[in-house]
Amino acid sequence: MRSRLSASIALCVLMCWAGVQAMDYPMTLAAAAQVTKGATTVTTTFNIHVDRVMNETLRTRVTDALKFGGYPKFLPALRLLPVIGTIALEARSVEVRYAREEPHEKGTRLVLIADHPLFYLGEAGKPRAGYELTMVELILDAKGMGTGTMTGAARVKPTPDGGVAIDVFEEAPVQLTVRRLPEK
């Protein structure tokens, strides 16, 4: 009797886990980025590497910090989390500490947050205080191809469903097209 109960619980945990994590990890994505400001359009490529999505306990810890303490409590809570990936642009990189998957009508929505800004697109001399995160939001199909946005210097706010969304950003988000690279 006890072994049947244990087996049933294990099966339920595995089924729930399979529904939560749609992508295979580790995962490396090649991203093509494009941003337009006035008459100027800039394009570049960079890599996103994610070892795994975060566990639910850690995600709840940081989203509760955001929900009940705002951005000033979220940032230190985020910086205490383990590194679970990187976003690398030329010689610069930031460490991803928040990674969450959610089902989406076109596949999987993947939200990544790094605890430091990767770049600023604002005017020279414009205050940068408070824009201390890099946030990437992607919609991926089953093969790891998709589109999304990246904000290189952002603040965040809680969403009603317990997630995280851009609150204020320095400039318009960068448009992304991504494809999964084969793991080495």
Backbone hydrogen bonds in HBPLUS format (Angstrom, degrees):
<---DONOR---> <-ACCEPTOR-->    atom                        ^
c    i                          cat <-CA-CA->   ^        H-A-AA   ^      H-
h    n   atom  resd res      DA  || num        DHA   H-A  angle D-A-AA Bond
n    s   type  num  typ     dist DA aas  dist angle  dist       angle   num
A0005-LEU N   A0001-MET O   3.09 MM   4  6.38 157.0  2.14 149.5 155.5     1
A0006-SER N   A0002-ARG O   2.96 MM   4  6.22 160.8  1.99 149.2 154.5     2
A0007-ALA N   A0003-SER O   2.88 MM   4  6.02 157.6  1.93 144.0 150.4     3
A0008-SER N   A0004-ARG O   2.87 MM   4  6.05 154.1  1.94 145.5 152.7     4
A0009-ILE N   A0005-LEU O   2.95 MM   4  6.18 159.9  1.99 151.7 156.8     5
A0010-ALA N   A0006-SER O   2.94 MM   4  6.13 165.6  1.96 150.7 154.8     6
A0011-LEU N   A0007-ALA O   2.94 MM   4  6.11 158.2  1.99 146.9 152.7     7
A0012-CYS N   A0008-SER O   2.99 MM   4  6.20 159.3  2.03 147.7 153.1     8
A0013-VAL N   A0009-ILE O   2.95 MM   4  6.21 161.0  1.98 155.8 160.7     9
A0014-LEU N   A0010-ALA O   2.99 MM   4  6.21 164.4  2.01 151.4 155.3    10
A0015-MET N   A0011-LEU O   2.93 MM   4  6.12 159.3  1.97 150.6 156.4    11
A0016-CYS N   A0012-CYS O   2.90 MM   4  6.06 160.4  1.93 150.5 155.9    12
A0017-TRP N   A0013-VAL O   2.86 MM   4  6.02 160.1  1.90 150.8 156.8    13
A0018-ALA N   A0014-LEU O   2.96 MM   4  6.10 158.4  2.00 146.7 152.3    14
A0019-GLY N   A0015-MET O   3.19 MM   4  6.40 146.5  2.30 140.6 148.6    15
A0020-VAL N   A0016-CYS O   3.09 MM   4  6.33 137.4  2.28 143.1 154.7    16
A0020-VAL N   A0017-TRP O   3.12 MM   3  5.10 128.6  2.39  95.6 109.2    17
A0021-GLN N   A0017-TRP O   3.04 MM   4  6.20 164.8  2.07 161.0 162.9    18
A0027-MET N   A0050-VAL O   2.83 MM  23  5.27 156.1  1.89 148.9 157.1    19
A0050-VAL N   A0027-MET O   2.79 MM  23  5.27 165.1  1.81 160.0 165.3    20
A0181-LEU N   A0028-THR O   2.76 MM 153  5.52 175.5  1.76 159.6 159.0    21
A0029-LEU N   A0048-ILE O   2.73 MM  19  5.08 164.2  1.76 155.5 161.1    22
A0048-ILE N   A0029-LEU O   2.93 MM  19  5.08 158.0  1.97 147.3 153.2    23
A0030-ALA N   A0179-ARG O   2.86 MM 149  5.46 165.1  1.88 163.9 162.6    24
A0179-ARG N   A0030-ALA O   3.04 MM 149  5.46 145.9  2.16 144.3 154.9    25
A0031-ALA N   A0046-PHE O   2.81 MM  15  5.34 174.0  1.82 171.6 169.6    26
A0046-PHE N   A0031-ALA O   2.98 MM  15  5.34 149.1  2.08 145.0 153.7    27
A0032-ALA N   A0177-THR O   2.82 MM 145  5.23 167.4  1.83 157.3 161.5    28
A0177-THR N   A0032-ALA O   2.99 MM 145  5.23 143.7  2.13 142.1 153.1    29
A0033-ALA N   A0044-THR O   2.76 MM  11  5.29 171.7  1.76 159.7 162.3    30
A0044-THR N   A0033-ALA O   3.04 MM  11  5.29 149.2  2.14 137.9 144.3    31
A0034-GLN N   A0175-GLN O   2.95 MM 141  5.31 148.3  2.05 149.9 158.1    32
A0175-GLN N   A0034-GLN O   3.02 MM 141  5.31 153.1  2.09 162.2 154.3    33
A0035-VAL N   A0042-VAL O   2.96 MM   7  5.45 158.7  2.01 155.3 162.3    34
A0042-VAL N   A0035-VAL O   2.85 MM   7  5.45 165.1  1.87 163.0 166.2    35
A0037-LYS N   A0040-THR O   2.80 MM   3  5.36 160.3  1.84 160.8 166.9    36
A0040-THR N   A0037-LYS O   3.08 MM   3  5.36 159.2  2.13 129.8 129.0    37
A0047-ASN N   A0088-ALA O   3.11 MM  41  5.40 153.4  2.18 154.7 158.0    38
A0088-ALA N   A0047-ASN O   2.90 MM  41  5.40 164.5  1.93 159.6 164.5    39
A0049-HIS N   A0086-THR O   2.82 MM  37  5.21 172.2  1.82 158.5 161.0    40
A0086-THR N   A0049-HIS O   2.81 MM  37  5.21 145.9  1.93 138.8 149.6    41
A0051-ASP N   A0084-ILE O   2.78 MM  33  5.37 158.5  1.83 144.0 151.1    42
A0054-MET N   A0099-ALA O   3.07 MM  45  5.60 165.9  2.09 145.3 147.5    43
A0059-ARG N   A0055-ASN O   3.06 MM   4  6.32 160.8  2.10 153.0 159.1    44
A0060-THR N   A0056-GLU O   2.90 MM   4  5.98 160.2  1.94 145.9 151.0    45
A0061-ARG N   A0057-THR O   3.03 MM   4  6.26 152.4  2.11 141.9 149.7    46
A0062-VAL N   A0058-LEU O   3.14 MM   4  6.48 161.9  2.18 154.5 156.1    47
A0063-THR N   A0059-ARG O   2.93 MM   4  6.09 162.8  1.96 153.7 159.4    48
A0064-ASP N   A0060-THR O   2.83 MM   4  5.77 152.1  1.90 146.1 153.1    49
A0065-ALA N   A0061-ARG O   3.14 MM   4  6.30 150.0  2.23 135.8 144.0    50
A0066-LEU N   A0062-VAL O   3.03 MM   4  6.30 150.3  2.12 141.8 149.4    51
A0067-LYS N   A0063-THR O   2.80 MM   4  5.98 161.6  1.84 146.2 151.8    52
A0068-PHE N   A0064-ASP O   2.85 MM   4  5.84 169.7  1.86 154.0 156.2    53
A0069-GLY N   A0065-ALA O   2.83 MM   4  5.25 137.4  2.01 130.1 141.1    54
A0070-GLY N   A0066-LEU O   2.91 MM   4  4.38 135.7  2.11 117.1 121.7    55
A0073-LYS N   A0070-GLY O   3.10 MM   3  5.70 143.2  2.24 115.2 124.4    56
A0074-PHE N   A0070-GLY O   3.07 MM   4  6.30 147.9  2.18 147.0 156.6    57
A0075-LEU N   A0071-TYR O   3.17 MM   4  6.21 169.2  2.18 162.7 160.2    58
A0077-ALA N   A0073-LYS O   3.38 MM   4  6.44 155.6  2.45 141.0 147.9    59
A0078-LEU N   A0074-PHE O   2.80 MM   4  5.99 155.0  1.86 159.7 167.3    60
A0079-ARG N   A0075-LEU O   3.04 MM   4  6.27 158.8  2.08 150.7 156.2    61
A0080-LEU N   A0077-ALA O   3.34 MM   3  5.38 146.3  2.46  97.0 106.2    62
A0081-LEU N   A0078-LEU O   3.03 MM   3  5.50 157.2  2.09 114.0 121.1    63
A0084-ILE N   A0096-VAL O   2.81 MM  12  5.67 173.6  1.81 163.8 166.0    64
A0096-VAL N   A0085-GLY O   2.81 MM  11  4.71 157.8  1.85 116.5 122.2    65
A0087-ILE N   A0094-VAL O   3.00 MM   7  5.44 152.2  2.08 151.3 157.7    66
A0094-VAL N   A0087-ILE O   2.97 MM   7  5.44 150.1  2.06 143.7 152.8    67
A0089-LEU N   A0092-ARG O   2.79 MM   3  5.30 154.0  1.86 151.4 160.3    68
A0092-ARG N   A0089-LEU O   2.96 MM   3  5.30 157.7  2.01 138.2 136.3    69
A0097-ARG N   A0113-ILE O   3.00 MM  16  6.19 164.1  2.03 157.4 157.7    70
A0098-TYR N   A0113-ILE O   3.23 MM  15  4.97 147.2  2.34 147.1 148.5    71
A0113-ILE N   A0098-TYR O   2.90 MM  15  4.97 150.2  1.99 139.7 142.6    72
A0100-ARG N   A0111-VAL O   2.97 MM  11  5.32 155.2  2.03 146.7 154.9    73
A0111-VAL N   A0100-ARG O   2.94 MM  11  5.32 164.8  1.96 152.9 157.1    74
A0102-GLU N   A0109-ARG O   2.82 MM   7  5.08 140.0  1.98 145.0 155.1    75
A0109-ARG N   A0102-GLU O   2.77 MM   7  5.08 174.5  1.77 165.2 165.2    76
A0104-HIS N   A0107-GLY O   2.99 MM   3  5.03 152.0  2.07 137.6 129.9    77
A0107-GLY N   A0104-HIS O   2.92 MM   3  5.03 165.5  1.94 113.4 117.9    78
A0108-THR N   A0140-LEU O   2.84 MM  32  5.19 158.1  1.89 151.2 158.5    79
A0140-LEU N   A0108-THR O   2.78 MM  32  5.19 165.4  1.81 156.6 158.1    80
A0110-LEU N   A0138-LEU O   2.85 MM  28  5.12 159.3  1.89 143.5 150.4    81
A0138-LEU N   A0110-LEU O   2.88 MM  28  5.12 165.9  1.90 149.3 154.1    82
A0112-LEU N   A0136-VAL O   2.85 MM  24  5.08 166.9  1.87 153.3 157.2    83
A0136-VAL N   A0112-LEU O   2.90 MM  24  5.08 163.9  1.92 148.0 152.3    84
A0114-ALA N   A0134-THR O   2.85 MM  20  5.05 163.8  1.87 150.0 155.5    85
A0134-THR N   A0114-ALA O   3.21 MM  20  5.05 160.3  2.25 129.0 134.2    86
A0118-LEU N   A0152-GLY O   3.00 MM  34  5.04 132.8  2.23 135.6 146.5    87
A0126-LYS N   A0123-GLU O   3.12 MM   3  5.45 162.2  2.15 127.0 129.5    88
A0131-TYR N   A0128-ARG O   3.24 MM   3  5.85 166.5  2.26 136.9 139.2    89
A0133-LEU N   A0154-ALA O   3.24 MM  21  4.99 143.1  2.38 135.2 140.9    90
A0154-ALA N   A0133-LEU O   2.80 MM  21  4.99 144.8  1.93 135.5 145.0    91
A0135-MET N   A0151-THR O   3.00 MM  16  5.31 159.9  2.04 148.0 153.9    92
A0151-THR N   A0135-MET O   2.85 MM  16  5.31 160.2  1.88 155.7 162.6    93
A0137-GLU N   A0149-THR O   2.94 MM  12  5.46 163.7  1.96 156.5 160.8    94
A0149-THR N   A0137-GLU O   2.93 MM  12  5.46 151.2  2.01 149.4 158.0    95
A0139-ILE N   A0147-THR O   2.87 MM   8  5.66 160.9  1.90 172.7 178.9    96
A0147-THR N   A0139-ILE O   3.25 MM   8  5.66 138.6  2.44 146.6 150.9    97
A0141-ASP N   A0145-MET O   2.83 MM   4  5.56 157.8  1.88 154.6 160.6    98
A0144-GLY N   A0141-ASP O   3.03 MM   3  5.40 164.5  2.06 115.2 120.1    99
A0146-GLY N   A0178-VAL O   3.00 MM  32  5.30 156.3  2.06 143.3 140.9   100
A0178-VAL N   A0146-GLY O   2.85 MM  32  5.30 167.1  1.87 139.2 143.6   101
A0148-GLY N   A0176-LEU O   3.06 MM  28  4.96 143.4  2.20 132.2 129.1   102
A0176-LEU N   A0148-GLY O   2.82 MM  28  4.96 161.7  1.85 140.7 136.5   103
A0150-MET N   A0174-VAL O   2.88 MM  24  5.06 143.0  2.02 138.3 148.7   104
A0174-VAL N   A0150-MET O   2.75 MM  24  5.06 166.6  1.77 159.5 154.9   105
A0155-ARG N   A0168-VAL O   3.06 MM  13  5.41 142.9  2.20 166.7 171.0   106
A0167-ASP N   A0155-ARG O   2.99 MM  12  5.45 174.5  1.99 125.2 126.2   107
A0157-LYS N   A0165-ALA O   2.81 MM   8  5.45 150.9  1.90 154.0 162.6   108
A0165-ALA N   A0157-LYS O   2.94 MM   8  5.45 159.7  1.98 160.9 166.3   109
A0159-THR N   A0163-GLY O   3.12 MM   4  5.06 149.8  2.21 121.0 119.9   110
A0162-GLY N   A0159-THR O   3.05 MM   3  5.49 160.9  2.09 123.5 123.7   111
